[in-house]
């Protein structure tokens, strides 16, 4: 993998890259951008999670990257196939915004917060700690993971660029 290779992760998508690659996803509103990074091997993975649970799936062919409960295990499986070790993984996440205010505030309208909760539950299941996050709020984000050093950059119109 050459230095500075960009790997785009689309909506309801996941991918991984090795030392030098930069994983990037745009348009995180209520969606969660989850990254996993093995600092020893410099392998990174990113998932753009749209919904908390595949229980609500209506599509014929299940898109495993779309849901927290299926994206996390798939990303782990792919990274482990490249030699990543679960106990070394560093998790960081962003997104999960509440993009619209709803009267009555039913749980079904809390997609962003529910995505964050579901993603954290899946990580907890695999004993992976979230070491940094930029979640919530009511604004969109674009995120990048640098697989050279594990730096997670978050860009938003309202808050500029921050690295965690």
N, C-alpha and C positions, 0 to 999 in steps of 0.2 A: 504494500500500500504506500503510495507516494505521499510526501509531506503536504499537508493542507488539502487533502481530498475531501470534498463536500459530499455528504450522503444525506439526501433529502428523505425525510420521513413524512409521508402524507397524513391526511386525516384518517383515523381508523387504520393505522399502519404501524409497523414496527420494523426496526432494522438494527444492525450492529456494524461496528467498524473497529479497526485495530490502529495501533500507534500512528499518530499523524492525521487520522481522519477526524473530521468535524461533522457530527450528526446535528441536523437542524430540522425543526418543525415550526410552522407558522400557524397563526389563527387559533391559538388556544384561548377560548372564551371559557365556557363551562367545561371544556375538555381538560384532561390532565396530561401534561408532558412528563413522563417518568423516565429517569435515566438510571442505569446501573453501570458501575465502573469497577473493574478489577485493576487496582493500581500497580500490582506486581507485573501483570502481563500487558497492561495498557490496552485492555479491551473494553469497549463501551457499547452499551445498548440503549435504545430509546424506543418508547412506545407512545403513541398519540391516542390516548384512551377517550372514547366518546361517552360511554355509558357504564354504569356500575356493574350490571349483571346480565349475563347471557340468558337468564331465565325469560327475559322479555323479547328475545330474538324472534323476529318474524321472517327473516330472509331464509330462503331455501338452503343455500350453502352458507354455513355460519362463518362470519368474518371474525376470527379469533382475536385479531388486533383491536377490535372495536370495543371490547368489554374488559373491565378490570379483572374479572375472575378468570378470564381465559388468556389475556395478553401477558400478565405477569408470569404465569408458568411457561408460556411459549418463549418469552424473551429469555428467561432463565435457562431453558433447555438449549436454546441456540448458543447462548454464551458459554455454557458448560461444555458444549460439543467442541468449542475452540480452546478449552482448557481453563476457563474461568472457574474459580472456586467460590461457592456460596458464602462462606464465612469471611471472605476478603471483600465481598461486594459492598460498595458504597452507593446508597440510593439518595437521589435528589429529585425533587419534583416541583412543578409550577403549574399554574392554571387553576381550574376549579372555581372560576368566578361565578358570581350570581349576576348574570348579564342583564336581567330584567327584574323589575319589582312587580310582584303579583299581590293582589289583595287576597286575603284569606290564607296565603302562604301554605298551601298543601304540600305535602312531602314530595309529590311527583314533580313539583315545580323547582325543587331544590337540586337540580341535576348537578351543578358544580360542586356544592358541598358533599353530596352523596358520592360523586366520583372520587373525591379526595379520601373520604372515609373508606370506600371499598378498596381503593388502591393500597391504603395503609394496612387494611386488614389482610390483604393478600401477602404483602411484604412481611407482616408479623408472622403469618403462617410459616414462612420460610426462614424466619429469624434474621431478617435483613432490616437494619435500622435505617430510618430516614435521617440523614445527618444535616440536611438543609432543605428548606422549602420556601417558596414564594407562592402561596395559594390564597384563594378567596378574593375579596374585593369585587369590583364591578367593571373591570377593564380587561382587554385582550393582551396577550403576550406572544412573543416569538422567542424560542429558546434554542441554545446550541450547547453541545457537549464536546469539549476538546479532549480527544483520547490520548493526547500526549501527557496531560497533567490532571485530568478530571475536572477542570474548571467548567462550571455550568453558568452560562451567560443568559440573562433574561432581559429582553427589550420590551418596552411598552411606550406608547406615545406619552402617557401621563407621567411616567416615572423614569424615563430614560433607560440607561443600561445599568444593570447591577450584576455582579459576579458572586456566586456562592459556591 
